[in-house]
Amino acid sequence: MNNMELPFIREMFETIAPRYDFLNRLLSLRQDIVWRRNMVRAMRIPPGGRVLDAACGTGDVAIEIYRRKGPDAQVIGADFSQEMLRLGKAKIKPAVKSGSVELLAADAFDLPFKPGTFDAVTIAFGIRNIAGKLSVLKNFHDHLKPGGMLLVLELSTPEKGLMLDLYMFYFNKILPLIGWFFSKNLKAYQYLPASVLNFPCAAEFAAMMGRAGFCDVQWKKMTMGIVTLYRGRKNEE
Ligand SMILES: C[S@@+](CC[C@H](N)C(=O)[O-])C[C@H]1O[C@@H](n2cnc3c(N)ncnc32)[C@H](O)[C@@H]1O
């Protein structure tokens, strides 16, 4: 299956790439660093394990895996935006021992690896942008070794109450303006809240992971429900 929104999404990330890290820190009040760290803390891999970070963007998750798991872990970041990758490679060079982390151009639908290659697959703030979520989840499942782990970190909508009202106001009114001011791309920062609001609720997404073949699927909400970490495992054979 193809990602219908693919050309628009790729083009959007190519344009906002130079401001992407700065705006992430600003718009999340630096919580994005904590969210990624929590995802990597939840990851279990054997010594020297192989990890794929899909939709790796500028490499923040890949760098965090290197920091937490050490230089023996082999991390591959894959993204279809050349500009995000270029900025990521420049960041990785001084931060990482050579050979431990590699970033390459690849679409999450069409990964250039043999099935059963990875001990873990991660995707942070990427699955929301992918129209064919179920097929991409199945693809991740195929690329995991038996017993391997999938971790998905994604923005989510708080359930109800004051937090939901504040969130909606910030997300729909304030965030697009800040995004537009710094990136000059209003469409991208209008698309961001729309893509989060359209994302399935945690139970639905977890069920989708189950349909893609994952077992022991769990999720954990963070920061009053504005981010959710999902994890699941591929069955031991
Ligand atoms: C919001 S950014 C997240 C980047 C990074 N994971 C992070 O934590 O900051 C989403 C990334 O997904 C990438 N992306 C979206 N759809 C993709 C696809 N089908 N295949 C590969 N990369 C994709 C975009 O190019 C972009 O870099």
The ligand as a Gaussian input file, in Angstrom:
#p B3LYP/6-31G(d) Opt

LIG

0 1
 C        7.845000      14.837000      13.096000
 S        9.273000      14.221000      12.336000
 C        9.971000      13.182000      13.581000
 C       11.468000      13.075000      13.481000
 C       12.165000      12.354000      14.610000
 N       11.740000      10.978000      14.726000
 C       12.017000      13.057000      15.932000
 O       11.835000      12.383000      16.962000
 O       12.153000      14.279000      15.963000
 C        8.604000      13.062000      11.202000
 C        9.648000      12.502000      10.245000
 O        9.038000      11.424000       9.552000
 C        9.559000      11.400000       8.242000
 N        8.633000      10.571000       7.443000
 C        7.295000      10.756000       7.280000
 N        6.776000       9.774000       6.525000
 C        7.818000       8.946000       6.214000
 C        7.919000       7.751000       5.468000
 N        6.862000       7.202000       4.857000
 N        9.129000       7.157000       5.376000
 C       10.236000       7.703000       5.967000
 N       10.204000       8.856000       6.680000
 C        9.002000       9.458000       6.817000
 C        9.644000      12.876000       7.860000
 O       10.521000      13.112000       6.785000
 C       10.134000      13.484000       9.187000
 O       11.538000      13.573000       9.224000

